[in-house]
Amino acid sequence: MLELLRENPLLLLFLVAAIGYLLGQIRIGNFSLGVSAVLFAGLAFGALSPELKLPDFVYLFGLVLFVYTIALASGPGFFASFGKRGLRYNLLVVGVLGLAAGVVAVLGSVVGLSGALQAGLFAGALTNTPALAAALEALKGRGVAEAVQGLPVAAYAVAYPVGVIGMLLALHLAWRWWGRGEGGQGSEAEALVSQTVEVTQARVAGWTIEQLTRAHKWRVVFGRLQRDGKQQVITSDTELQLGDRLNVVGSAGELRRVVETLGTAVPERLEEDRHALDFRRVFVSSREVAGRSLAELELPQRFGVVITRVRRGEVEFLPDKDTTLELGDRVRVVGPKDRIRAVSRYLGDSYRALAEVDVVSFSLGIALGLLLGSLPMPLPGGRTFELGFAGGPLVVGLVLGALGRTGPILWQIPFSANLTLRQLGLILFLAGIGTRSGYAFVQTLVQGEGLRLLGLGALITLGAALLTLWVGYRVLKIPLGVLSGVLAGLQTQPAVLAFALEKTGNDQPNLGYATVYPFTMLLKILLVQLLLLSG
């Protein structure tokens, strides 16, 4: 059987993926590994033989695919959040990583670990392959013996699985302690509802919808107006009159504010009268529309319709004029029946098109990322480092995701296709890195030095994880969903991010992950160089 697996890497890959997925479904209480179990299935297979490992291409391709799709989806939120919040997140990881490197240096000197072992221990406990590569490159540059060059790899192999397990355990404990009410799709207070409001306040008569919205900072969308028994679409220029009845969409709290200003809430549901105006849920599948804001599309002026809700993935939100539509968005359009048909054709409304990926723009984006990752960047002392297979595609993906489109090139991919490619990339990465680390992990563990490295690695991992979670949640008041992504970014570990996404049930962890990942990776590369010098 082992010979068959050695000769058939594809068979090994799919066996690891299938067994890992099955293991991930096993629940102990409310804990399960989810897709992260693929890593441990890979470790188990890899431990059987040094030749039982998947080619480098498998995990590198998976890593690039996973990181790039995450970055594309997170780009708009990444740059929008990189103010005070982004600064806080990155300062948090700077403090934790700096402290972790200091602890490794102190404990390493106490127990007699060389600088090479300290560097490998740090890279493994915080699961950062580019940092390990930087350490190996630095050792080769010094012309040290091959035996010394193997020390960081041995320490990394022992600490890496412990680093993943420790982070998953810390994250599980955090959700058990603090996570009640934070998971799922959001609180009921933020769910969107509609309300009919009758204008009875004389002071608002003559005011336009835009003037009122701006004056009261309402976060709502106005859909229909009924006046003298006839319905019409509300636009920003619509002037209110006494007796008008308006259909308003928003959260329950915001709707209460609107009612207090305009008049009274009435039980009549204007949307149930579909004679003059109708509504329809439409998929955005046109590549000419995606990547453009509602202000650019001018739907009220061109078609006489308004969009009252946007559903993106599992999240439904209110649009405004700056909302940029993405492939796969499902929008609720309100307007005259004949105009709805026209706007549906304009937006695309093709479910089949949403399963397709523009291979040219997708491949070009990844190619740009790989080129950036291969460029040598200067360090103090005349040394250089590279962003590598993870950092380059991540940075480029964030930029292209934020841009959305560049002239005729649409960088976005449909939401469902993004999730599928992301999952595939994660499985390839976990299976590849697991099989390649399994044998070295077991062999180092059974040696005398292995247990000491294992204990130190567990201490570094759990200490860094629990400190990040406690300071982030208790001191900085970062929402636990976002903080879970920050922890995954500090660890630069897709398995931890996948676990965080399963816990939250939304995309909040992606935002935290993408915000700190680039800086975290660069910082780890620098700290590894310092640990080599200190030893």
Disulfide bonds with the S-S distance in Angstrom:
none
